[in-house]
């Protein structure tokens, strides 16, 4: 049986139907060639595949695609923090905590689906080499289906939030601010010139908004502000990892707005600034000496990473993958050390 291909130009009805998966109920259009991505005259060639021939993907695999562990920890680590910090005198009941966890994970999943759908339509996700396994790229779910999934997940998250909001109405403030930030970040992020605003919005949602939503007291905002720096660092590290593909797609963010020679220094200073803010928080809470071990360990590990980071010469090849992997490992190590010390303190 011959393979069928269709080529469509951006801005046409045919392109919209093919990219969204609304052109047929029995066939899927898989983008196989993308020309002039991001331009007004972008042209995409699709391979038309029967739905019956597409291998199935489990819910766990789809969940894993949209929520890799480094992003899932955006919401899970603050919950670990408050649970362990107040272990001896818990201020959040077990039932309340379960609802908070489920609601936050569902909310993050909805946000990530919306972002990935936007990046897929804009073209960036279609030219990244590692995106070959993506849900939309392989045809497991269409854009149209994922938009419906987004609505269902958002509704489920809203229902889950009812109990925590009834128990502590102050959390409504965090929900309202986070919603406004998401709308602002998403609307501004539609334009490639404003992706930096989207990153700022996500960092604030995962930082102060999330912290206050978990435990609505003023002291939570201090932790949230510190955590937002690490979230922002991870978002920029991901941009750095895919610098070549992002510049090819015309993406504009903090990393791609500079030359590649400057990008490693930006990543290094973002990591250093995150650690500095963490130290300042420890000083503000009169716990610097209690936590000095973590800082020293991270500094030793960080300066080893700095040498290889600043000697990176090209965004192409496997070297950038190895270096960014170390950056993620430092991020995980930071959280691991913090959790160990919280356990020790508890």
Secondary structure as UniProt FT lines:
FT   STRAND          4..9
FT   TURN            10..11
FT   HELIX           13..20
FT   STRAND          27..35
FT   TURN            37..38
FT   TURN            40..41
FT   STRAND          43..50
FT   HELIX           51..53
FT   HELIX           59..66
FT   HELIX           69..85
FT   TURN            88..89
FT   HELIX           94..122
FT   HELIX           124..127
FT   HELIX           129..133
FT   HELIX           135..138
FT   HELIX           143..167
FT   TURN            169..170
FT   HELIX           171..189
FT   HELIX           192..194
FT   HELIX           195..204
FT   HELIX           205..209
FT   HELIX           210..214
FT   HELIX           218..241
FT   HELIX           243..248
FT   TURN            249..250
FT   TURN            254..257
FT   HELIX           260..284
FT   TURN            285..286
FT   HELIX           288..310
FT   HELIX           319..345
//
